Every structure is written in C-alpha cells, then in structure tokens.
Amino acid sequence: MVPGSNPGGRKNYLEVKLLNILFMFFLEKLKESVSILFEDFLDLINRLRKIVDKYKSDLEKSEALTRYCLVDPFLKVWGWDVNDPSLVRPEFSTEAGRPDYALLTEGKPLIYVGVKALGRQEKIEQYINYCITTGVPYFVTTDGARWELYDTHLPKPIQEKKIAEWDILKDEPYKIIQKAFVIWRLNRELAQPPQPLIAKHVSESFMETTITRGTPISRLRIKLGQAIPYRKIIFPDGREYEIKKWRDLLINIVSWLIETGRIRREDTPLSSPKSRKRYILNTEPKHRDGASYKYPKKIGPYFLELHLGSRTIVRWSVYLLKKYNIDTSRVILE
C-alpha cells in the first residue's frame, strides 16, 4: 500500500465515475427514444386524420372500426401494444362490468379504456364506478379523436377528476404530444420507473395545488346535539347529494350503494354493527324479532331504519361504506 493513499476513496471515485457514465448513456438512449417517439407520433397523427377524412361516416357507425383504425394505433405508439396480452387486455371482465380495454402493469390493471364510435360519448359514471369497485386509478374515454383521462380516486365531482384531454383532429400535434405524454408507458429496457404512467405525477401535482374542501367522512367527529354543518355529500364517482339533517347522511349513502349496484337484494336484511337483532335495511320495515321500524324510510324496494341519534347515524354510515369496500377518505362532506 502506498503511504498516504486512500483505497476507500479511490473506490468511491470509481463508483461515481461509473454512475456518471451510465447516467449519460441512459440519457442519450432516452433522448433517442423520445426523438423516435415524436417522429412516429407526427406520422401517426397525419395517418389518423386521413383515415377520419376518408372513412368518417363508417367510423361514426362502428365502434369496432373506431377501435381498430384509431384507438389501437394511438395506444401502440405510446407503448401499449394491443397485441401483447401482458400489456393490454380487450373486453376485460371485472365484477363490476367489462371495460373495452385494460392497460396492465406488472399484471394488474392501471387504466381502463372506454371506447365509442367516432362522435359518440361514453358513460363516464359507469366506468368510474368500474374503477372504484376494482381499485383501478385511471380511466380513459375516447371516440378515437377526442381523448379524456380521469384520476378516478380524486375525491371530487366527475368533471374535476379529469386531469388531461386532447383532440387529434383539432389540436396542434405538439399540443397533443404534450398532453398525451401522460399515458406514455416508458420503455422498461431503458428505465424501471415506480409507475409507468406519468399521469400519476400529474394527478399528485393537481392534488397538491388543489385546496381541499370539506371533510372526509372518515374524519367526521360530532358532539352530542350538534346540528349538521354540511350541505352535501360527494361520493368517489363524483355524484353529489343534498343533506339538511343527519339522517340525510345515511339515506344518501344507502341510496348511492343501491344505485351503484353494491347493495343487492340477497344482502338483506343488513344488521346493525353491534346488534344482530336490529336491522339497518330490510325488504320490510321490521327487525329480526318482528318489531316494526319506529321511523322507516322507503328507498326503492328496501326499508331503512332512521330511529337513530346523530352519532349512531355516522357510525352506521361509516360501517356500510367499509362493508362495501369504499374508501371513507374519498367520501367528502361539504
């Protein structure tokens, strides 16, 4: 060993040098990838516009043709190869329904895609319900020309869940690539990002800059005899209901669970959290022991017991949401 030398320091220097070389190599490869992507994208936009010009009337009549001619090529240029079942699954079956596509990462759906024929609109509420039920964070709706991306887990009304949109017929190509970049699936040979969907970072920034209004029901704390200080409840799919009294809280939660297909007839009667003798919801206004409800409220084919104090109403409300796997931090009171 040479006197005064520092083998540990020399090793660290070589490691840093190697890391710098690898970083520069990665950066150059990434630049090449982006350059190729940009060229491919410009070519694609021109081709898609020509297809729409030539076959517009046919595309307006056929969802299948729209998917084949417009949607599949667009997804592919952003790294979602529709011919690779490890990345894309068409007609993806879920317990809530069947989205037109599921875009996968590590074998799990990251984005659901709903498609309609050119010029038609998808039922956004239905797909956002699919996402919430199955835990999928993003939803894209498109008619092949207009694209909209939603962060389904934002605790906001539906239109405020939209985090990006673009139109391949009306927008300038550079604007389209700037906006559509959020769905780019980074080449896994170049990088291993925690999440391949850049929209995650967009939505996080969106949430950071958004002033949180209202109170999540998970944080609701009330005092005995307190009047309700809120005027509406907002559910994760963006649906809003008016509330004037504490009982409206439970009524609206039960109504929403029924409307979204979560509460089913075979689930009833639903017992209260601490008493098997007392029912929350039944197909007749009676408890298990045959006693009649003291304050029944008819909701569709069911009867809800409302002879409750405000604290019990809150407790039952949270219990029902959790029973049907609803994130209570996403149910907002304003």
Secondary structure by P-SEA (a helix, b strand, c coil): ccccccaaaaaaaaaaaaaaaaaaaaaaaaaaaaaaaaaaaaaaaaaaaaaaaacaaaaaacaaaaaacccaaaaaaaccccccccccccccccccccccbbbbccccccbbbbbcccccccaaaaaaaaaaaacccbbbbbcccbbbbbccccccccccccccccccccccaaaaaaaacccccccccccccccccaaaaaaaaaaaaccccccccccccccccccccccccccccbbbbbbccaaaaaaaaaaaaaaaccccccccccccccccccccccccccccccccccbbbbcccccccccccaaaaaaaaaaaaaaacccccccccc
